Amino acid sequence: MNIEIIRVGGARETHDVHRASAITEIRKHIGATCLDTVNLRNGMVMMVDDTGFVDKKPVNPEATKLYHGVCKPGTTHPICGDVAIARDADFA
């Protein structure tokens, strides 16, 4: 399966990961020990570092923009750290 990484600085990368080990590989690609997901409501899911904010990782402006686009209006919490985006159906 293919994933897209959005780095804090805005760089984008694509990677092929094995479906059976996708979560482990995604965690390695974005430097996260624990993941949380954001349903982007377009068939895609964004996987974020669950402790990125607490660990004081830099804000990811691109990921934050995607997050705020699907959140309740007025949400101000940023996404911190690198993120991965993949097709939600790839995890079914």
C-alpha positions in Angstrom: 0.0 0.0 0.0 1.1 3.6 -0.6 1.4 6.3 2.0 2.2 9.9 1.7 4.3 11.5 4.4 3.9 15.3 5.1 6.9 16.5 7.0 6.8 19.5 9.4 8.7 21.6 6.8 6.1 20.9 4.1 8.1 18.3 2.2 6.0 15.4 0.9 7.3 11.8 0.3 5.6 8.7 -0.9 6.5 5.2 0.4 5.3 1.7 -0.2 4.6 -0.2 3.0 3.6 -3.8 3.6 -0.1 -4.0 4.6 0.7 -6.6 7.3 3.2 -4.2 9.0 1.8 -0.9 7.9 1.2 0.6 11.3 4.8 -0.3 12.5 6.3 1.1 9.3 4.2 4.3 9.5 5.3 4.9 13.1 8.9 4.5 12.0 8.5 6.9 9.0 7.0 9.7 11.1 9.0 9.0 14.3 6.0 8.2 16.5 5.5 5.6 19.3 1.7 5.9 19.2 -0.6 6.9 16.4 -3.9 8.6 16.3 -6.0 9.0 13.2 -8.0 11.8 11.6 -10.7 10.8 9.1 -10.2 13.3 6.2 -13.7 12.4 4.9 -12.5 11.9 1.4 -11.6 8.2 1.7 -8.3 9.1 3.2 -7.0 8.9 6.8 -4.2 10.9 8.4 -2.1 9.2 11.0 -0.5 11.6 13.5 1.9 11.2 16.4 -0.4 10.9 19.4 2.1 12.6 21.7 3.6 15.1 19.2 2.1 18.1 21.0 3.1 16.8 24.5 6.6 16.0 23.2 6.9 19.6 21.9 7.4 18.5 18.3 7.1 21.4 15.8 3.7 22.3 14.4 3.0 20.8 11.0 1.2 23.6 9.1 0.0 21.4 6.2 -1.3 18.7 8.5 -3.0 21.3 10.8 -4.8 22.8 7.8 -6.1 19.4 6.8 -7.2 18.7 10.3 -9.0 22.0 10.8 -10.7 21.4 7.4 -12.6 18.4 8.9 -12.9 19.6 12.6 -15.7 21.4 14.4 -15.5 25.1 13.5 -13.4 27.0 16.0 -10.9 24.1 16.7 -7.5 25.6 17.3 -5.4 22.6 18.3 -2.4 22.1 15.9 -1.0 18.9 14.6 2.6 18.5 15.7 5.2 16.3 14.0 5.3 14.5 10.7 2.1 12.7 9.5 1.2 9.9 7.1 -1.8 9.8 4.8 -3.3 6.6 3.4 -6.4 5.3 1.9 -8.8 4.3 4.7 -9.9 1.2 2.7 -6.3 -0.1 2.9 -6.9 -0.8 6.6 -10.2 -2.8 6.2 
